[in-house]
């Protein structure tokens, strides 16, 4: 099935990596700001400071229960983890085209998330790739999470009301559970 790019599911680029592509309303500098500025990023993913240089600290303060209105409670497996802080380090930065950082470094994770931006007329192509996930459960959860969070980003940039984060994430995670092959 060929879904429009903003509805398409992520694709596995390796057994431990997922890539998701979206077209966003531009300009590119605006999208960059929503990736790097705490107040803007907090509207669709997680607030927190970023030292925008290679080796700079990244702090993401997640509070998924506050991202959208009219939502459902989080699934039991996420209920105790709805509010948390993830730390990492920037591994690559080329404003406003590329940003990569380690993900959840405090847990000993070696995963890395990368954002690539390119202009497509008045739109911006965003490619998110999350690499080196430790197991299939993490791959399913991260895939559903990025898919849901990127939907929120599109809604924020388009100035429209979002469907509840947990409602969306639950549906998407179930689809990724079905789509991602068992090891």
N, C-alpha and C positions, 0 to 999 in steps of 0.2 A: 504494500500500500504506500502510495506517495502522499505523505502529509505535507501541508505547507510548512516551511522551515520553522515557524514559531510554534508549531504543534508537534513537530517531529521528535521522536524519542532519541536519546543519546545512542551513540554507537560505541562498541568496544573497539579500541585501537590496539589493545593487548589484553591478555587475560586479567590484568590488574588495573586497567585504565579505561576511562569513559570520556567521550568527547561529545559536547552538545553545541549546536550552532543556532544562533538567533539573529534576526534582523530587527534593529531598534531604531526609534526615531532619533535623528541626529540633532545637532552636529556632534562630531567625534569628541570634542572637548567636553561637552556636556556629559556624555556617557562615561568618559574618563573620570570626571568628578564623582559620578555615582559609584565608581569602583574604588576611589581613593580617599574621599572625604567622609569622615565619620558620620556627620549628621545625615548626609544623603544616603550612604550605604546602610545606615540603620533603618531606613524606610523599607528596604527590600531583603536585606541579609542580616547584617550585624554591625552595630556601631563599634567604635574602637579606633585607637590611634595607629597610624602607619608612619614609620620613618622612611620616606620615599627615596631610598638609596640601596644599592646592593649591600646586603648584610644588615640592613635596618630592621628593627623590630616591627612585628605585626601583632596586633591584639584585636580579636573579634569577640565582642560581647553579645552572645546570642540570647534573644528572648522571643522565641517563635510564637509564644502565646499573645504577644502584643503587636504582631505584624499586621493583622487584619481584624476587621470587625465581623460580627455574626459568624464566628467560627465554632467548631465543635471542640470538645476537650481532646488533648493529645492522646494517641494510643498508649496503652499501659507501658509498652517497652520504652517510650520516650518521656513518660510523665515525670520521672525524677531528673531528667536531663534537659528540660525545656529552657532553663536559664543556665548558661555556662559560658566560660571564657576559653577561647582557643588562641594559642600563641604560635608564632612562626617567625621566619626570617625571609626577607626579600632575597630572591636568588637572581632575578633579572628585572630590569625596568628600562623602558624606552618610551617616555611619555609622548604622545597619548596612544601609543600603539601596542605596547606589550608590558605585562606585569605577571611575575611568577613569584610564589612564595611557598615555603614549607607549611604544612597543614598539621595542626595539633601536635606540635613538636614536644610539648610537655609529656605526652603519653608515650614517647619513644617512636612515634610513627615516622616513617620515612616518606610519606606521601607528599606530593607537590601539586598545587593548583596553578594553572596558567590561563591568562586571559589575553587574547589577541583581538585587536580592533582594526578594522579597515573601512574606509569610506566606500559606500555604494550609492552614489548619487546623494540624495538627501538623507539616506539611511546609513546605519553603521552595522557592519557585520561583526558580531561578537562570537568568538569561538572560545569555549571554556573546556579545558582538558584537565582532568584530575587523574594523576598517575600514581602508581606504586601503592595501591590499596592492598591491605593485608589479607583480605579474604573475601569470599563471595557475598557474605552478609553485608560487609562494609561497602562493597561495590553496588549492591542493590539499594542500600540506604542512601549512599552518596548520590547515586544516579537520580533517585526520586527526589532527594533534597535539592540538588541543583536545578532539576527540571521545574520544581515548584517555585524556588526562589527566583529563577529567571523569568517565570511567568509574572511574579510580583514586580520585577524590574520593568518589564514591558508595560504593565498597568500603571506604575508610578510615572514612567516617562510619557505615557499617553494620557495621563491625568484622568484615569478612570478607576472606579471601585473594583477591588479584587475579590474573588471568591475566597473563602476562608483558607488560610494556609494549611491547617491540619486536614481539612476535608480534601483539598487538592493533593497534598502529599500522600495521604493514605491511598487514594485512588491510583496515583502514579507509582508508588512503591509496589502495589499489588501487580501492576503491569510489568514493572522491571523484574519482579520476582518470577513472572511467567516468561519474560523475554531473555533473561540472562541465563545461559546454560549452566547446568550443574557441573561441577568439576569432575 
